[in-house]
Amino acid sequence: MTRVSLAGLAFARAGLSPDGALVVSARELRRAVNVCRAHPKVAVLTAPDAGPAELARALFPQTPRSFVVCEGLDGPEERIVHVRPAEATTRPWTNPDVVLVLDDRRPPEENGWIHGAALGPSEWALPQEAFGDATGLEPGIRAFVLAKLGPRLGDMVWDVGSGDGSVGIECARFGAAVVAVERDKADYERVRENVRAHGVRVAVSRGEVPSVLDHLPEPDAVFTGRGGPETLAACAERALSRVAAVATAEEAPALLEVLSGRGFTAGAVELRAAPMPAPVTVVWGRRGGPAAPSRPPRDVRRVETIPIVGLGP
């Protein structure tokens, strides 16, 4: 029996429909856990040292889920056990094949013609009004940020200080697991309201950077909307792959230095979108590739300007 067919058998034995479920392998436990954070019905194929207890420790208590642990499937000692994650960390397990990780509060969407992961969003870079006001990132600029973050299934993305959660919400619509971080209470409540309005799974945390970051799952990609070089430095230390930040043209050289000094291949572009009165600079970095040499801030590199036409109201 193939490992994927084991997942189908697990749903059958548990008396559950496999419709809308994702099937992942715990061989990459961190990515499998991120899928469980972002999606309501996941079949996790276990691996050595990556079974029910390890899944439960990674998810509990921040991500409420119920487990169905399927042991010895299609064998003489088959056992189907329904547990909560806290219990899964302490019980002894014998030959667990599949763990069904379920969000009982929010059933998965039914796609009808496609099985597994939900389709990506029909549109992205939503209008500013979709997030409650017109003071956040202009859609064309947010689209560029999303292109540099590259959110995908299995990723963990941090949205740090966007003020409205718009970047994190868009990343969640692509299937990534997301944590939004805000310092101010008003911004924190605004993000929570937007998350509810868009019906996505985004965890929201309130606190000061960098201390609040120590309690978050490690991110594949990070966006910083405010906080300058200090916030970007704290996030870049923790980012596994990709970083994007918005800044003024004057701040950009210092942000580029932060990224280059931490092993990122970094770049920046200045974007102007009508009818915005001033351009916005997006700084980004990706791990891998040669790091740029350290230079005085004014000599780091030229910032390219790209006009965005036709994006006015």
Phi and psi in degrees as GROMACS dihedral restraints (atoms count N, CA, C in turn):
[ dihedral_restraints ]
;  ai    aj    ak    al  type     phi  dphi    fc
    3     4     5     6     1   -71.7    20    10
    4     5     6     7     1   160.2    20    10
    6     7     8     9     1   -65.9    20    10
    7     8     9    10     1   -34.9    20    10
    9    10    11    12     1   -68.0    20    10
   10    11    12    13     1   -40.0    20    10
   12    13    14    15     1   -66.8    20    10
   13    14    15    16     1   -25.1    20    10
   15    16    17    18     1   -60.2    20    10
   16    17    18    19     1   -37.9    20    10
   18    19    20    21     1   -62.9    20    10
   19    20    21    22     1   -44.0    20    10
   21    22    23    24     1   -61.8    20    10
   22    23    24    25     1   -40.8    20    10
   24    25    26    27     1   -64.9    20    10
   25    26    27    28     1   -37.1    20    10
   27    28    29    30     1   -61.3    20    10
   28    29    30    31     1   -44.2    20    10
   30    31    32    33     1   -64.0    20    10
   31    32    33    34     1   -40.6    20    10
   33    34    35    36     1   -62.8    20    10
   34    35    36    37     1   -45.4    20    10
   36    37    38    39     1   -65.9    20    10
   37    38    39    40     1   -31.2    20    10
   39    40    41    42     1   -82.2    20    10
   40    41    42    43     1    -5.2    20    10
   42    43    44    45     1    72.2    20    10
   43    44    45    46     1    29.9    20    10
   45    46    47    48     1  -120.1    20    10
   46    47    48    49     1   151.1    20    10
   48    49    50    51     1   -79.1    20    10
   49    50    51    52     1   139.3    20    10
   51    52    53    54     1   -81.7    20    10
   52    53    54    55     1    -3.1    20    10
   54    55    56    57     1   -58.4    20    10
   55    56    57    58     1   132.6    20    10
   57    58    59    60     1    79.6    20    10
   58    59    60    61     1     4.2    20    10
   60    61    62    63     1   -87.7    20    10
   61    62    63    64     1   149.8    20    10
   63    64    65    66     1  -103.9    20    10
   64    65    66    67     1   146.7    20    10
   66    67    68    69     1  -117.4    20    10
   67    68    69    70     1   121.9    20    10
   69    70    71    72     1  -132.3    20    10
   70    71    72    73     1   161.9    20    10
   72    73    74    75     1  -104.7    20    10
   73    74    75    76     1   139.3    20    10
   75    76    77    78     1   -80.3    20    10
   76    77    78    79     1     5.3    20    10
   78    79    80    81     1   -60.5    20    10
   79    80    81    82     1   -31.3    20    10
   81    82    83    84     1  -110.8    20    10
   82    83    84    85     1    81.0    20    10
   84    85    86    87     1   -60.1    20    10
   85    86    87    88     1   -43.7    20    10
   87    88    89    90     1   -59.8    20    10
   88    89    90    91     1   -43.4    20    10
   90    91    92    93     1   -70.2    20    10
   91    92    93    94     1   -38.5    20    10
   93    94    95    96     1   -61.7    20    10
   94    95    96    97     1   -40.9    20    10
   96    97    98    99     1   -63.7    20    10
   97    98    99   100     1   -40.4    20    10
   99   100   101   102     1   -62.9    20    10
  100   101   102   103     1   -36.9    20    10
  102   103   104   105     1   -63.5    20    10
  103   104   105   106     1   -41.4    20    10
  105   106   107   108     1   -65.2    20    10
  106   107   108   109     1   -32.0    20    10
  108   109   110   111     1   -68.4    20    10
  109   110   111   112     1   -34.3    20    10
  111   112   113   114     1   -94.5    20    10
  112   113   114   115     1   -16.4    20    10
  114   115   116   117     1  -131.0    20    10
  115   116   117   118     1   149.1    20    10
  117   118   119   120     1   -85.5    20    10
  118   119   120   121     1   -13.4    20    10
  120   121   122   123     1  -144.3    20    10
  121   122   123   124     1   108.4    20    10
  123   124   125   126     1  -134.1    20    10
  124   125   126   127     1   132.9    20    10
  126   127   128   129     1  -100.3    20    10
  127   128   129   130     1   116.5    20    10
  129   130   131   132     1  -102.8    20    10
  130   131   132   133     1   117.1    20    10
  132   133   134   135     1   -80.8    20    10
  133   134   135   136     1   120.2    20    10
  135   136   137   138     1   -72.0    20    10
  136   137   138   139     1   165.6    20    10
  138   139   140   141     1  -142.4    20    10
  139   140   141   142     1   165.0    20    10
  141   142   143   144     1   -55.5    20    10
  142   143   144   145     1   130.6    20    10
  144   145   146   147     1    62.2    20    10
  145   146   147   148     1    22.1    20    10
  147   148   149   150     1  -146.0    20    10
  148   149   150   151     1    73.8    20    10
  150   151   152   153     1  -122.3    20    10
  151   152   153   154     1  -153.2    20    10
  153   154   155   156     1   -57.9    20    10
  154   155   156   157     1   -42.3    20    10
  156   157   158   159     1   -66.1    20    10
  157   158   159   160     1   -43.0    20    10
  159   160   161   162     1   -67.4    20    10
  160   161   162   163     1   -40.5    20    10
  162   163   164   165     1   -61.5    20    10
  163   164   165   166     1   -44.8    20    10
  165   166   167   168     1   -64.6    20    10
  166   167   168   169     1   -41.4    20    10
  168   169   170   171     1   -64.1    20    10
  169   170   171   172     1   -34.1    20    10
  171   172   173   174     1   -74.0    20    10
  172   173   174   175     1   -31.7    20    10
  174   175   176   177     1   -93.3    20    10
  175   176   177   178     1   -33.5    20    10
  177   178   179   180     1   -88.6    20    10
  178   179   180   181     1   138.5    20    10
  180   181   182   183     1   -99.8    20    10
  181   182   183   184     1     1.0    20    10
  183   184   185   186     1   -67.3    20    10
  184   185   186   187     1   -29.6    20    10
  186   187   188   189     1  -119.1    20    10
  187   188   189   190     1    96.5    20    10
  189   190   191   192     1   -65.4    20    10
  190   191   192   193     1   123.8    20    10
  192   193   194   195     1  -147.5    20    10
  193   194   195   196     1   160.4    20    10
  195   196   197   198     1  -112.2    20    10
  196   197   198   199     1   149.6    20    10
  198   199   200   201     1  -114.2    20    10
  199   200   201   202     1   144.1    20    10
  201   202   203   204     1  -121.9    20    10
  202   203   204   205     1   110.8    20    10
  204   205   206   207     1   -96.0    20    10
  205   206   207   208     1   123.4    20    10
  207   208   209   210     1  -110.6    20    10
  208   209   210   211     1   110.5    20    10
  210   211   212   213     1  -106.6    20    10
  211   212   213   214     1   142.7    20    10
  213   214   215   216     1    53.8    20    10
  214   215   216   217     1    43.1    20    10
  216   217   218   219     1   -56.6    20    10
  217   218   219   220     1   135.3    20    10
  219   220   221   222     1    62.9    20    10
  220   221   222   223     1    26.2    20    10
  222   223   224   225     1  -125.3    20    10
  223   224   225   226     1   177.0    20    10
  225   226   227   228     1   -68.0    20    10
  226   227   228   229     1   -21.5    20    10
  228   229   230   231     1  -111.1    20    10
  229   230   231   232     1    30.1    20    10
  231   232   233   234     1   -59.7    20    10
  232   233   234   235     1   137.9    20    10
  234   235   236   237     1  -145.8    20    10
  235   236   237   238     1   133.2    20    10
  237   238   239   240     1  -116.4    20    10
  238   239   240   241     1   118.7    20    10
  240   241   242   243     1  -124.4    20    10
  241   242   243   244     1   125.4    20    10
  243   244   245   246     1   -95.2    20    10
  244   245   246   247     1   121.2    20    10
  246   247   248   249     1  -142.3    20    10
  247   248   249   250     1   163.2    20    10
  249   250   251   252     1   -92.4    20    10
  250   251   252   253     1   154.8    20    10
  252   253   254   255     1   -54.5    20    10
  253   254   255   256     1   -39.1    20    10
  255   256   257   258     1   -59.0    20    10
  256   257   258   259     1   -39.4    20    10
  258   259   260   261     1   -72.5    20    10
  259   260   261   262     1   -33.9    20    10
  261   262   263   264     1   -64.0    20    10
  262   263   264   265     1   -25.3    20    10
  264   265   266   267     1   -75.2    20    10
  265   266   267   268     1   -17.6    20    10
  267   268   269   270     1  -113.0    20    10
  268   269   270   271     1   -20.1    20    10
  270   271   272   273     1   -76.0    20    10
  271   272   273   274     1   146.6    20    10
  273   274   275   276     1   -77.6    20    10
  274   275   276   277     1   139.3    20    10
  276   277   278   279     1  -121.7    20    10
  277   278   279   280     1   139.0    20    10
  279   280   281   282     1  -119.0    20    10
  280   281   282   283     1   112.1    20    10
  282   283   284   285     1    53.9    20    10
  283   284   285   286     1    53.9    20    10
  285   286   287   288     1   -72.4    20    10
  286   287   288   289     1   128.0    20    10
  288   289   290   291     1   -94.7    20    10
  289   290   291   292     1   -45.2    20    10
  291   292   293   294     1  -139.5    20    10
  292   293   294   295     1   140.8    20    10
  294   295   296   297     1  -118.5    20    10
  295   296   297   298     1   119.5    20    10
  297   298   299   300     1   -87.6    20    10
  298   299   300   301     1   120.1    20    10
  300   301   302   303     1  -109.1    20    10
  301   302   303   304     1   116.9    20    10
  303   304   305   306     1  -126.0    20    10
  304   305   306   307     1   136.3    20    10
  306   307   308   309     1   -98.7    20    10
  307   308   309   310     1    99.7    20    10
  309   310   311   312     1   -68.0    20    10
  310   311   312   313     1   -17.9    20    10
  312   313   314   315     1   -80.0    20    10
  313   314   315   316     1   -26.4    20    10
  315   316   317   318     1  -138.8    20    10
  316   317   318   319     1   100.4    20    10
  318   319   320   321     1   -66.5    20    10
  319   320   321   322     1   152.6    20    10
  321   322   323   324     1   -69.4    20    10
  322   323   324   325     1   154.8    20    10
  324   325   326   327     1   -74.2    20    10
  325   326   327   328     1   144.4    20    10
  327   328   329   330     1   -93.4    20    10
  328   329   330   331     1   120.1    20    10
  330   331   332   333     1   -85.8    20    10
  331   332   333   334     1   -23.6    20    10
  333   334   335   336     1    86.6    20    10
  334   335   336   337     1   -59.8    20    10
  336   337   338   339     1  -107.6    20    10
  337   338   339   340     1    -3.3    20    10
  339   340   341   342     1  -135.7    20    10
  340   341   342   343     1   140.4    20    10
  342   343   344   345     1  -105.3    20    10
  343   344   345   346     1   141.5    20    10
  345   346   347   348     1   105.1    20    10
  346   347   348   349     1  -132.9    20    10
  348   349   350   351     1   -62.0    20    10
  349   350   351   352     1   144.3    20    10
  351   352   353   354     1   -66.4    20    10
  352   353   354   355     1   152.0    20    10
  354   355   356   357     1   -63.5    20    10
  355   356   357   358     1   153.6    20    10
  357   358   359   360     1   -67.1    20    10
  358   359   360   361     1   169.9    20    10
  360   361   362   363     1   -64.1    20    10
  361   362   363   364     1   146.5    20    10
  363   364   365   366     1   -71.6    20    10
  364   365   366   367     1   -22.3    20    10
  366   367   368   369     1  -147.9    20    10
  367   368   369   370     1   153.4    20    10
  369   370   371   372     1  -139.1    20    10
  370   371   372   373     1   174.5    20    10
  372   373   374   375     1    56.8    20    10
  373   374   375   376     1    61.9    20    10
  375   376   377   378     1   -64.0    20    10
  376   377   378   379     1   157.3    20    10
  378   379   380   381     1   -63.4    20    10
  379   380   381   382     1   154.2    20    10
  381   382   383   384     1   -56.2    20    10
  382   383   384   385     1   -35.0    20    10
  384   385   386   387     1   -63.6    20    10
  385   386   387   388     1   -19.8    20    10
  387   388   389   390     1   -68.3    20    10
  388   389   390   391     1   -12.1    20    10
  390   391   392   393     1  -116.6    20    10
  391   392   393   394     1    23.8    20    10
  393   394   395   396     1    97.2    20    10
  394   395   396   397     1   -21.1    20    10
  396   397   398   399     1  -158.7    20    10
  397   398   399   400     1  -175.1    20    10
  399   400   401   402     1  -114.8    20    10
  400   401   402   403     1    30.6    20    10
  402   403   404   405     1  -106.2    20    10
  403   404   405   406     1    -6.1    20    10
  405   406   407   408     1   -82.9    20    10
  406   407   408   409     1  -164.4    20    10
  408   409   410   411     1   -64.0    20    10
  409   410   411   412     1   134.3    20    10
  411   412   413   414     1   -63.7    20    10
  412   413   414   415     1   141.9    20    10
  414   415   416   417     1   -54.0    20    10
  415   416   417   418     1   -41.1    20    10
  417   418   419   420     1   -63.3    20    10
  418   419   420   421     1   -35.2    20    10
  420   421   422   423     1   -73.1    20    10
  421   422   423   424     1   -40.3    20    10
  423   424   425   426     1   -62.7    20    10
  424   425   426   427     1   -36.2    20    10
  426   427   428   429     1   -61.6    20    10
  427   428   429   430     1   -40.5    20    10
  429   430   431   432     1   -65.4    20    10
  430   431   432   433     1   -42.3    20    10
  432   433   434   435     1   -59.4    20    10
  433   434   435   436     1   -45.5    20    10
  435   436   437   438     1   -62.1    20    10
  436   437   438   439     1   -37.7    20    10
  438   439   440   441     1   -62.4    20    10
  439   440   441   442     1   -35.7    20    10
  441   442   443   444     1   -79.1    20    10
  442   443   444   445     1   -30.4    20    10
  444   445   446   447     1   -75.8    20    10
  445   446   447   448     1   -34.3    20    10
  447   448   449   450     1    56.5    20    10
  448   449   450   451     1    51.2    20    10
  450   451   452   453     1   -64.7    20    10
  451   452   453   454     1   139.9    20    10
  453   454   455   456     1  -153.2    20    10
  454   455   456   457     1   169.2    20    10
  456   457   458   459     1   -56.9    20    10
  457   458   459   460     1   130.3    20    10
  459   460   461   462     1    94.0    20    10
  460   461   462   463     1   -10.1    20    10
  462   463   464   465     1   -85.2    20    10
  463   464   465   466     1   152.4    20    10
  465   466   467   468     1  -110.9    20    10
  466   467   468   469     1   126.1    20    10
  468   469   470   471     1  -119.3    20    10
  469   470   471   472     1   135.9    20    10
  471   472   473   474     1  -102.7    20    10
  472   473   474   475     1   133.8    20    10
  474   475   476   477     1  -111.3    20    10
  475   476   477   478     1   101.9    20    10
  477   478   479   480     1  -107.1    20    10
  478   479   480   481     1   108.3    20    10
  480   481   482   483     1    76.8    20    10
  481   482   483   484     1    30.6    20    10
  483   484   485   486     1   -74.5    20    10
  484   485   486   487     1   -21.2    20    10
  486   487   488   489     1    89.3    20    10
  487   488   489   490     1   -28.0    20    10
  489   490   491   492     1  -131.8    20    10
  490   491   492   493     1    -2.0    20    10
  492   493   494   495     1    74.4    20    10
  493   494   495   496     1     9.3    20    10
  495   496   497   498     1   -63.0    20    10
  496   497   498   499     1   -41.0    20    10
  498   499   500   501     1   -65.8    20    10
  499   500   501   502     1   -46.2    20    10
  501   502   503   504     1   -63.2    20    10
  502   503   504   505     1   -40.3    20    10
  504   505   506   507     1   -63.2    20    10
  505   506   507   508     1   -42.5    20    10
  507   508   509   510     1   -63.7    20    10
  508   509   510   511     1   -39.8    20    10
  510   511   512   513     1   -64.0    20    10
  511   512   513   514     1   -39.4    20    10
  513   514   515   516     1   -63.6    20    10
  514   515   516   517     1   -33.9    20    10
  516   517   518   519     1   -66.9    20    10
  517   518   519   520     1   -19.8    20    10
  519   520   521   522     1   -87.8    20    10
  520   521   522   523     1    -2.3    20    10
  522   523   524   525     1   102.6    20    10
  523   524   525   526     1    -0.9    20    10
  525   526   527   528     1   -77.4    20    10
  526   527   528   529     1   154.6    20    10
  528   529   530   531     1   -81.5    20    10
  529   530   531   532     1   141.7    20    10
  531   532   533   534     1  -138.6    20    10
  532   533   534   535     1   140.6    20    10
  534   535   536   537     1  -123.4    20    10
  535   536   537   538     1   126.5    20    10
  537   538   539   540     1  -101.4    20    10
  538   539   540   541     1   135.7    20    10
  540   541   542   543     1  -121.9    20    10
  541   542   543   544     1   128.3    20    10
  543   544   545   546     1  -135.7    20    10
  544   545   546   547     1   147.5    20    10
  546   547   548   549     1   -90.4    20    10
  547   548   549   550     1   -45.3    20    10
  549   550   551   552     1   -81.7    20    10
  550   551   552   553     1   142.3    20    10
  552   553   554   555     1   -62.6    20    10
  553   554   555   556     1   -41.3    20    10
  555   556   557   558     1   -63.2    20    10
  556   557   558   559     1   -42.4    20    10
  558   559   560   561     1   -66.7    20    10
  559   560   561   562     1   -40.2    20    10
  561   562   563   564     1   -57.9    20    10
  562   563   564   565     1   -46.0    20    10
  564   565   566   567     1   -68.1    20    10
  565   566   567   568     1   -35.8    20    10
  567   568   569   570     1   -63.6    20    10
  568   569   570   571     1   -42.5    20    10
  570   571   572   573     1   -63.2    20    10
  571   572   573   574     1   -45.5    20    10
  573   574   575   576     1   -58.3    20    10
  574   575   576   577     1   -42.1    20    10
  576   577   578   579     1   -64.3    20    10
  577   578   579   580     1   -42.0    20    10
  579   580   581   582     1   -67.5    20    10
  580   581   582   583     1   -38.0    20    10
  582   583   584   585     1   -60.6    20    10
  583   584   585   586     1   -45.7    20    10
  585   586   587   588     1   -63.1    20    10
  586   587   588   589     1   -41.0    20    10
  588   589   590   591     1   -64.4    20    10
  589   590   591   592     1   -33.3    20    10
  591   592   593   594     1   -93.6    20    10
  592   593   594   595     1    -5.7    20    10
  594   595   596   597     1    63.9    20    10
  595   596   597   598     1    34.1    20    10
  597   598   599   600     1  -108.1    20    10
  598   599   600   601     1   166.7    20    10
  600   601   602   603     1   -99.6    20    10
  601   602   603   604     1    95.4    20    10
  603   604   605   606     1  -128.9    20    10
  604   605   606   607     1   121.6    20    10
  606   607   608   609     1   -78.3    20    10
  607   608   609   610     1   142.0    20    10
  609   610   611   612     1  -121.6    20    10
  610   611   612   613     1   127.0    20    10
  612   613   614   615     1  -124.2    20    10
  613   614   615   616     1   141.5    20    10
  615   616   617   618     1  -116.5    20    10
  616   617   618   619     1   130.6    20    10
  618   619   620   621     1   169.0    20    10
  619   620   621   622     1   178.3    20    10
  621   622   623   624     1   -91.4    20    10
  622   623   624   625     1   136.4    20    10
  624   625   626   627     1   -82.7    20    10
  625   626   627   628     1   133.4    20    10
  627   628   629   630     1   -97.4    20    10
  628   629   630   631     1    -8.6    20    10
  630   631   632   633     1   -59.8    20    10
  631   632   633   634     1   -37.5    20    10
  633   634   635   636     1   -65.4    20    10
  634   635   636   637     1   -25.4    20    10
  636   637   638   639     1   -69.9    20    10
  637   638   639   640     1   -24.6    20    10
  639   640   641   642     1   -65.6    20    10
  640   641   642   643     1   -17.3    20    10
  642   643   644   645     1  -101.3    20    10
  643   644   645   646     1     5.9    20    10
  645   646   647   648     1  -103.0    20    10
  646   647   648   649     1   152.3    20    10
  648   649   650   651     1   -62.4    20    10
  649   650   651   652     1   144.2    20    10
  651   652   653   654     1   -64.3    20    10
  652   653   654   655     1   137.8    20    10
  654   655   656   657     1   -96.0    20    10
  655   656   657   658     1   145.5    20    10
  657   658   659   660     1   -76.7    20    10
  658   659   660   661     1   -39.6    20    10
  660   661   662   663     1  -138.3    20    10
  661   662   663   664     1   147.8    20    10
  663   664   665   666     1  -136.3    20    10
  664   665   666   667     1   136.4    20    10
  666   667   668   669     1  -113.7    20    10
  667   668   669   670     1   133.8    20    10
  669   670   671   672     1  -119.4    20    10
  670   671   672   673     1   127.6    20    10
  672   673   674   675     1  -100.8    20    10
  673   674   675   676     1   -15.2    20    10
  675   676   677   678     1  -160.8    20    10
  676   677   678   679     1   169.7    20    10
  678   679   680   681     1   109.7    20    10
  679   680   681   682     1   -14.5    20    10
  681   682   683   684     1    68.0    20    10
  682   683   684   685     1  -158.7    20    10
  684   685   686   687     1   -60.0    20    10
  685   686   687   688     1   -34.9    20    10
  687   688   689   690     1   -64.4    20    10
  688   689   690   691     1   -47.3    20    10
  690   691   692   693     1   -65.4    20    10
  691   692   693   694     1   -43.6    20    10
  693   694   695   696     1   -61.4    20    10
  694   695   696   697     1   -40.6    20    10
  696   697   698   699     1   -61.9    20    10
  697   698   699   700     1   -43.8    20    10
  699   700   701   702     1   -63.3    20    10
  700   701   702   703     1   -39.5    20    10
  702   703   704   705     1   -73.3    20    10
  703   704   705   706     1   -40.3    20    10
  705   706   707   708     1   -64.0    20    10
  706   707   708   709     1   -32.3    20    10
  708   709   710   711     1   -60.5    20    10
  709   710   711   712     1   -28.3    20    10
  711   712   713   714     1  -102.2    20    10
  712   713   714   715     1   -18.6    20    10
  714   715   716   717     1   -70.9    20    10
  715   716   717   718     1   132.9    20    10
  717   718   719   720     1   -81.3    20    10
  718   719   720   721     1   -27.8    20    10
  720   721   722   723     1  -141.2    20    10
  721   722   723   724     1   -53.9    20    10
  723   724   725   726     1  -135.5    20    10
  724   725   726   727     1   145.7    20    10
  726   727   728   729     1  -140.7    20    10
  727   728   729   730     1   142.0    20    10
  729   730   731   732     1  -140.4    20    10
  730   731   732   733     1   146.5    20    10
  732   733   734   735     1  -147.9    20    10
  733   734   735   736     1   152.9    20    10
  735   736   737   738     1  -105.8    20    10
  736   737   738   739     1   147.1    20    10
  738   739   740   741     1  -158.1    20    10
  739   740   741   742     1   171.3    20    10
  741   742   743   744     1   -83.5    20    10
  742   743   744   745     1   164.1    20    10
  744   745   746   747     1   -60.3    20    10
  745   746   747   748     1   -33.5    20    10
  747   748   749   750     1   -69.5    20    10
  748   749   750   751     1   -31.8    20    10
  750   751   752   753     1   -80.1    20    10
  751   752   753   754     1   -22.5    20    10
  753   754   755   756     1   -57.1    20    10
  754   755   756   757     1   -45.5    20    10
  756   757   758   759     1   -57.8    20    10
  757   758   759   760     1   -40.2    20    10
  759   760   761   762     1   -65.9    20    10
  760   761   762   763     1   -38.3    20    10
  762   763   764   765     1   -68.0    20    10
  763   764   765   766     1   -38.2    20    10
  765   766   767   768     1   -62.5    20    10
  766   767   768   769     1   -39.0    20    10
  768   769   770   771     1   -62.6    20    10
  769   770   771   772     1   -41.2    20    10
  771   772   773   774     1   -57.6    20    10
  772   773   774   775     1   -47.7    20    10
  774   775   776   777     1   -70.9    20    10
  775   776   777   778     1   -45.1    20    10
  777   778   779   780     1   -61.1    20    10
  778   779   780   781     1   -37.1    20    10
  780   781   782   783     1   -72.5    20    10
  781   782   783   784     1    -9.3    20    10
  783   784   785   786     1  -115.5    20    10
  784   785   786   787     1    23.3    20    10
  786   787   788   789     1    86.4    20    10
  787   788   789   790     1    13.5    20    10
  789   790   791   792     1   -95.0    20    10
  790   791   792   793     1   143.3    20    10
  792   793   794   795     1   -82.4    20    10
  793   794   795   796     1   116.6    20    10
  795   796   797   798     1  -117.9    20    10
  796   797   798   799     1   156.1    20    10
  798   799   800   801     1  -156.2    20    10
  799   800   801   802     1   172.2    20    10
  801   802   803   804     1  -150.5    20    10
  802   803   804   805     1   152.0    20    10
  804   805   806   807     1  -143.6    20    10
  805   806   807   808     1   143.2    20    10
  807   808   809   810     1  -101.3    20    10
  808   809   810   811     1   124.1    20    10
  810   811   812   813     1  -115.2    20    10
  811   812   813   814     1   136.0    20    10
  813   814   815   816     1  -125.6    20    10
  814   815   816   817     1   124.1    20    10
  816   817   818   819     1  -122.1    20    10
  817   818   819   820     1   121.5    20    10
  819   820   821   822     1   -65.1    20    10
  820   821   822   823     1   140.1    20    10
  822   823   824   825     1   -98.1    20    10
  823   824   825   826     1    28.1    20    10
  825   826   827   828     1   -63.8    20    10
  826   827   828   829     1   135.6    20    10
  828   829   830   831     1   -73.8    20    10
  829   830   831   832     1   -23.6    20    10
  831   832   833   834     1  -133.8    20    10
  832   833   834   835     1   148.2    20    10
  834   835   836   837     1   -72.9    20    10
  835   836   837   838     1   162.4    20    10
  837   838   839   840     1  -121.2    20    10
  838   839   840   841     1   135.5    20    10
  840   841   842   843     1   -99.2    20    10
  841   842   843   844     1   129.5    20    10
  843   844   845   846     1  -107.4    20    10
  844   845   846   847     1   123.7    20    10
  846   847   848   849     1  -107.9    20    10
  847   848   849   850     1   136.2    20    10
  849   850   851   852     1  -139.9    20    10
  850   851   852   853     1   162.1    20    10
  852   853   854   855     1  -150.5    20    10
  853   854   855   856     1   152.5    20    10
  855   856   857   858     1  -137.0    20    10
  856   857   858   859     1   133.1    20    10
  858   859   860   861     1   -71.6    20    10
  859   860   861   862     1   147.7    20    10
  861   862   863   864     1   100.5    20    10
  862   863   864   865     1   148.0    20    10
  864   865   866   867     1    86.7    20    10
  865   866   867   868     1   168.1    20    10
  867   868   869   870     1   -69.0    20    10
  868   869   870   871     1   135.7    20    10
  870   871   872   873     1   -78.6    20    10
  871   872   873   874     1   142.9    20    10
  873   874   875   876     1   -71.1    20    10
  874   875   876   877     1   144.9    20    10
  876   877   878   879     1   -67.8    20    10
  877   878   879   880     1   151.6    20    10
  879   880   881   882     1   -71.7    20    10
  880   881   882   883     1   132.0    20    10
  882   883   884   885     1  -139.2    20    10
  883   884   885   886     1   164.7    20    10
  885   886   887   888     1   -58.0    20    10
  886   887   888   889     1   145.3    20    10
  888   889   890   891     1   -52.1    20    10
  889   890   891   892     1   -39.9    20    10
  891   892   893   894     1   -70.7    20    10
  892   893   894   895     1   -12.3    20    10
  894   895   896   897     1  -110.7    20    10
  895   896   897   898     1    11.3    20    10
  897   898   899   900     1   -59.6    20    10
  898   899   900   901     1   -58.8    20    10
  900   901   902   903     1  -175.0    20    10
  901   902   903   904     1   160.0    20    10
  903   904   905   906     1   -69.5    20    10
  904   905   906   907     1   144.0    20    10
  906   907   908   909     1   -99.9    20    10
  907   908   909   910     1   118.0    20    10
  909   910   911   912     1   -76.1    20    10
  910   911   912   913     1   142.4    20    10
  912   913   914   915     1  -109.6    20    10
  913   914   915   916     1   125.7    20    10
  915   916   917   918     1  -121.9    20    10
  916   917   918   919     1   115.0    20    10
  918   919   920   921     1   -74.2    20    10
  919   920   921   922     1   139.6    20    10
  921   922   923   924     1  -107.6    20    10
  922   923   924   925     1   115.3    20    10
  924   925   926   927     1  -102.6    20    10
  925   926   927   928     1   143.0    20    10
  927   928   929   930     1    79.2    20    10
  928   929   930   931     1    24.1    20    10
  930   931   932   933     1  -108.2    20    10
  931   932   933   934     1    14.8    20    10
  933   934   935   936     1   -74.2    20    10
  934   935   936   937     1   174.3    20    10
